[in-house]
Amino acid sequence: MQLPREPYLLTPGPLTTSLATKQAMLRDWGSWDDDFNALTAGVCQRLLQVAHAEERCVCVPLQGSGTYAVEATLATLVPRTGKALVLMNGAYGQRMAKIMHYLERSCVTLNTGDYRPPTPAQVDEILSADPDISHVAVVHCETSSGILNPVEAIAAVTARHGRRLIIDAMSAFGALPLDMRELPCDAVVASTNKCFEGVPGFGFALIDRTALEGCAGHSHSLSLDLYDQWAYMARTGQWRFTPPTHVVAAFAQALDQHAAEGGVGGRLARYTANRDLLVAGMQAMGFRTLLAERWLSPIIVTFHSPGDPRFDFHAFYRLIKDRGFIIYPGKLTAVESFRIGCIGQLFAEQMQGVLTAVREALDAMGIADGAPRPEDLDPGDF
Ligand SMILES: *Cc1c(COP(=O)(O)O)cnc(C)c1O
């Protein structure tokens, strides 16, 4: 089948998927049919395996985008009398705090700004001072800046205090290793359309079975009740309400490809190579990354916008799109930035391609050098 050449998506999802994944959507499935139920069960089992969580956890899928799964996990796991500490260093941490307010559950936050990581010492101090905090919520890769938060260290300090941890691993799971046998946490939440390279349509949570068994009646919402979704699925093999059948079929195919590439290790290697090629090429044109090297994720990279007054993001975006690549705007409050993703069906050829497109876009705008304004660079080493 010959498809017209669409632009490559250098974004954190939805992202560029393989032809095989797209083709897996060319069949219709009955939602109550055994074949479809087996497909769902297989997908859930494979997700548990990716996190080495088969023994301890269950996988509960939920219709909707990733945020639905995050909201459902918080609503199901944090009791109405509970209290969460939400760690925020970007939009997705902020979103979890907003969800807690919508849920009318107690919540305190640690806000470390646009891109500084929360430290275990800060979490230790807050938990020591507040015994009412029952849960800590953290984002693994904060996609707004691309920073990789130190989840293992946060998990250790949370466990030491006897509190429970929920990880939004949306943009990390599938490419960054997570071993639930060793990581003390109650839930890891992710979705189809990030590092597993599926199409958008559902999210899922890997949840400690014992913890979930105690969560009946916590949720304020029927459709977001993961306890109910799990109990129904365990009983019937079916989703409670209309499942995104084609998305599940595409995801099963995407998981085959994930395994064929070498699982988490293989994917991490490709994304890391993409990132290294991208960062080196951008630096050669004068661009600077927002984050110091040790905080850069292989998922998405934030670059400072050029300091040259002729730079205009919309024109830059358009020129790059005309050359077949979609990049992503920045999401920072303080400095001008843009982002380029490394995930999806992207290889060295596409990363070279986007670098050429960036060079040509700068030339078209009359900008010699991508260097940012010196005053926008963060002098602090954190
Ligand atoms: C993508 C993402 C989400 C979910 O976003 P949706 O738009 O609802 O799919 C949540 N957290 C993080 C860290 C993400 O990258």
The ligand as an ORCA input file, in Angstrom:
! r2SCAN-3c Opt
* xyz 0 1
  C       1.461     12.999     27.289
  C       1.530     13.063     28.764
  C       0.378     12.940     29.566
  C      -1.006     12.730     29.019
  O      -1.385     13.653     28.103
  P      -2.682     13.419     27.204
  O      -2.666     14.604     26.312
  O      -3.851     13.360     28.090
  O      -2.477     12.104     26.494
  C       0.537     12.954     30.935
  N       1.749     13.083     31.498
  C       2.872     13.207     30.768
  C       4.189     13.332     31.470
  C       2.801     13.207     29.376
  O       3.918     13.328     28.652
*
